[in-house]
Amino acid sequence: MSAVRPPSRPAGRQRDAARTRAEILDVATEEFARLGYTGARIDEIAARIHTTKRMIYYYFGGKEQLFSEVLERAYAVIREQEQRLDVGHLDPAAAMRHLAELTFDHHEAHPDFIRLVTIENIHEAQHLAASPTLGELNSPAIEVIGRILAEGRAQGVFTADVDAVDLHAMISSFCFFRVANRHTFGALFGRDLTAKDRRDHYRTMLGDMVLAYLTGSAPAEG
């Protein structure tokens, strides 16, 4: 198949490539998060930004590549926050609580990220696995957690036998569930996990849970 040629731009609508790509990604993120990979349509994405399918194919190549770039950008946002994380001045317990709260805040503020990850899991991470960018997008949080764990153990504060990846999973599980399952949980138990008047309660609960696990004694054998 021959490469798609650059589409002609309407008179008076000269836009740079970066802005055009960003606009496409913004709308594509909403459509994929709302309808899933299978349900989202390139025609609808193009119509919403008053452009053509040809423009989208020119910049991204196709639906699969567009979804991969949507995922890449969604993951890049939290990775950037993790890179800016400054906990070197805090004691291990305070540092770990701060890191957990960062994850809590991000997941709450980015529900589309939660939906996109859920959708990608439905597709067994095929886009993530096929993307060289996503495959190399390691989480800075893992390195930070590892350093905090090492310092906490050196000080005798943390006693749990856990590595950074498992602890990251523990923190992410609580934050992810709270947003992803809010509707089903609310229907079953009559409680909105994202209610504003309980936000501080759950944010504190997460930190308490993590620190109780890290500092608690090992369970008795048998």
C-alpha positions as CSV (number, residue, x, y, z in Angstrom):
1,M,0.0,0.0,0.0
2,S,1.4,3.4,-0.9
3,A,2.0,6.0,1.7
4,V,-0.9,8.4,2.4
5,R,0.0,11.8,1.0
6,P,-0.4,14.9,3.2
7,P,-4.0,16.1,2.9
8,S,-4.5,19.6,1.6
9,R,-5.5,22.1,4.3
10,P,-8.5,24.4,3.9
11,A,-7.6,28.0,3.2
12,G,-7.1,30.0,6.4
13,R,-6.7,26.9,8.5
14,Q,-2.9,26.5,8.6
15,R,-2.1,24.4,11.7
16,D,1.2,22.9,12.7
17,A,1.6,19.2,12.8
18,A,2.0,19.0,16.6
19,R,-1.2,20.8,17.2
20,T,-3.1,18.7,14.7
21,R,-1.8,15.5,16.2
22,A,-2.6,16.7,19.7
23,E,-6.2,17.5,18.7
24,I,-6.7,14.1,17.1
25,L,-5.2,12.4,20.2
26,D,-7.5,14.3,22.6
27,V,-10.7,13.3,20.7
28,A,-9.4,9.7,20.1
29,T,-8.7,9.4,23.9
30,E,-12.3,10.3,24.6
31,E,-13.7,8.0,21.9
32,F,-11.6,5.0,22.8
33,A,-12.3,5.5,26.5
34,R,-16.0,5.8,25.9
35,L,-16.6,3.1,23.3
36,G,-13.5,0.8,23.6
37,Y,-11.1,-0.1,20.8
38,T,-13.6,-2.1,18.9
39,G,-16.5,0.4,19.2
40,A,-14.6,3.6,18.4
41,R,-14.8,4.8,14.8
42,I,-12.2,6.8,12.9
43,D,-15.1,8.5,11.0
44,E,-16.5,9.8,14.3
45,I,-13.1,11.0,15.5
46,A,-12.6,12.8,12.3
47,A,-16.0,14.4,12.3
48,R,-15.6,15.7,15.9
49,I,-12.5,17.7,14.9
50,H,-13.9,18.7,11.5
51,T,-11.2,16.9,9.6
52,T,-11.0,13.8,7.4
53,K,-10.1,10.1,7.9
54,R,-7.2,10.8,5.4
55,M,-5.7,13.3,7.8
56,I,-5.8,10.8,10.7
57,Y,-4.3,8.0,8.5
58,Y,-1.6,10.4,7.4
59,Y,-0.5,11.2,10.9
60,F,-1.1,7.8,12.6
61,G,-1.3,5.2,9.9
62,G,-4.5,3.5,11.1
63,K,-6.8,2.8,14.0
64,E,-4.4,0.4,15.7
65,Q,-1.5,2.8,15.6
66,L,-3.8,5.6,16.8
67,F,-4.9,3.6,19.8
68,S,-1.3,2.7,20.6
69,E,-0.3,6.4,20.6
70,V,-3.3,7.2,22.8
71,L,-2.0,4.6,25.3
72,E,1.5,5.9,25.1
73,R,0.4,9.4,25.9
74,A,-1.8,8.2,28.7
75,Y,1.0,6.3,30.4
76,A,3.5,9.1,29.7
77,V,1.4,11.5,31.9
78,I,1.8,9.4,35.0
79,R,5.4,8.6,34.2
80,E,6.2,12.3,34.0
81,Q,4.6,12.8,37.4
82,E,6.6,10.0,38.8
83,Q,9.8,11.5,37.4
84,R,9.1,14.7,39.2
85,L,8.4,13.0,42.5
86,D,10.7,14.4,45.2
87,V,10.7,12.4,48.4
88,G,14.4,12.6,49.2
89,H,13.8,15.0,52.1
90,L,11.2,12.8,53.7
91,D,11.6,9.8,56.1
92,P,10.7,6.4,54.6
93,A,7.2,6.2,56.0
94,A,6.3,9.7,54.9
95,A,7.9,9.2,51.5
96,M,5.9,6.0,50.9
97,R,2.7,7.7,51.9
98,H,3.4,10.5,49.6
99,L,4.0,8.2,46.7
100,A,0.8,6.3,47.3
101,E,-1.1,9.6,47.5
102,L,0.4,10.6,44.1
103,T,-1.0,7.4,42.5
104,F,-4.4,8.0,44.2
105,D,-4.6,11.6,42.9
106,H,-3.6,10.6,39.4
107,H,-6.1,7.8,39.0
108,E,-8.9,10.0,40.4
109,A,-8.0,12.8,38.1
110,H,-7.7,10.7,34.9
111,P,-10.7,8.3,34.6
112,D,-10.0,8.0,30.9
113,F,-6.7,6.4,31.8
114,I,-8.5,3.8,33.9
115,R,-10.9,3.0,31.1
116,L,-8.1,2.8,28.5
117,V,-6.1,0.4,30.7
118,T,-9.2,-1.7,31.3
119,I,-9.8,-1.9,27.5
120,E,-6.2,-2.8,26.8
121,N,-6.5,-5.7,29.3
122,I,-9.6,-6.9,27.5
123,H,-7.4,-7.1,24.4
124,E,-4.7,-8.9,26.5
125,A,-2.3,-6.0,26.2
126,Q,-1.7,-6.7,22.5
127,H,-1.1,-3.1,21.6
128,L,1.1,-2.5,24.6
129,A,3.2,-5.6,23.8
130,A,3.6,-4.6,20.2
131,S,4.6,-1.0,20.9
132,P,8.4,-0.5,21.3
133,T,7.7,2.8,23.0
134,L,5.3,1.3,25.6
135,G,7.5,-1.7,26.1
136,E,10.4,0.6,27.1
137,L,8.3,2.9,29.2
138,N,9.4,1.7,32.6
139,S,7.9,3.2,35.6
140,P,10.1,5.6,37.5
141,A,7.9,4.8,40.5
142,I,9.5,1.3,40.7
143,E,12.9,2.8,41.2
144,V,11.6,5.3,43.8
145,I,9.7,2.6,45.7
146,G,12.9,0.4,45.7
147,R,15.0,3.2,47.2
148,I,12.4,4.0,49.8
149,L,12.1,0.3,50.7
150,A,15.9,0.0,51.0
151,E,16.1,3.0,53.2
152,G,13.2,1.9,55.4
153,R,14.7,-1.5,55.9
154,A,18.1,0.0,56.7
155,Q,16.5,2.1,59.4
156,G,14.5,-0.8,60.7
157,V,11.2,0.8,59.9
158,F,10.0,-1.6,57.2
159,T,9.9,-5.3,57.9
160,A,7.7,-6.8,55.2
161,D,9.4,-9.0,52.6
162,V,8.1,-7.4,49.5
163,D,9.7,-6.0,46.4
164,A,9.0,-2.7,44.6
165,V,6.9,-4.3,41.8
166,D,4.5,-6.1,44.2
167,L,4.1,-3.0,46.4
168,H,3.4,-0.9,43.3
169,A,0.7,-3.4,42.4
170,M,-0.8,-3.2,45.9
171,I,-1.0,0.6,45.7
172,S,-2.3,0.7,42.1
173,S,-4.9,-2.0,42.9
174,F,-6.7,0.2,45.5
175,C,-6.5,3.3,43.4
176,F,-7.6,1.6,40.2
177,F,-10.5,-0.3,41.8
178,R,-11.8,2.8,43.4
179,V,-12.3,4.5,40.0
180,A,-12.9,1.5,37.7
181,N,-15.5,-0.2,40.0
182,R,-17.3,2.8,41.4
183,H,-20.5,2.0,39.6
184,T,-20.8,-1.7,40.3
185,F,-19.6,-1.2,43.9
186,G,-22.2,1.5,44.4
187,A,-25.0,-0.6,43.0
188,L,-24.0,-3.5,45.2
189,F,-23.2,-1.7,48.5
190,G,-24.8,1.7,48.1
191,R,-21.5,3.5,48.6
192,D,-19.8,5.8,46.1
193,L,-16.1,5.2,46.4
194,T,-15.4,8.5,44.7
195,A,-17.8,10.7,46.8
196,K,-16.1,14.0,47.6
197,D,-17.0,13.8,51.3
198,R,-15.1,10.5,51.6
199,R,-12.1,11.4,49.5
200,D,-9.8,12.2,52.3
201,H,-10.9,9.1,54.2
202,Y,-9.9,6.8,51.3
203,R,-6.7,8.7,50.6
204,T,-5.6,8.3,54.2
205,M,-6.9,4.7,54.3
206,L,-4.5,3.9,51.4
207,G,-1.5,5.3,53.1
208,D,-2.4,3.6,56.4
209,M,-2.9,0.3,54.7
210,V,0.5,0.4,52.9
211,L,2.4,1.5,56.0
212,A,0.6,-1.1,58.2
213,Y,1.7,-3.8,55.8
214,L,5.3,-2.6,55.6
215,T,5.8,-2.1,59.3
216,G,3.7,-4.9,60.7
217,S,5.0,-8.2,62.0
218,A,5.0,-11.3,59.8
219,P,1.9,-13.6,60.1
220,A,2.3,-16.6,62.3
221,E,3.2,-19.9,60.6
222,G,0.4,-22.4,60.3
